[in-house]
């Protein structure tokens, strides 16, 4: 049985920074010599969300608001 992932009470701003940071981590895994930082991926995330939106399964409320 898989362990439950921890739930963190993140604000919308923290979630967007986390999303940008994860994009940066993947980028650096593929391009180890890159000097990009997490904020270099903000526009990419915004374009992606504008084009594809959020998944239908995305909760409308955070887990700590339930």
Secondary structure, DSSP 8 states (H G I E B T S, - for coil): -----------HHHHHHHHHHHHHHHHHHH-TT----GGGGHHHHHHHHHHH---TTS-SS-GGG-
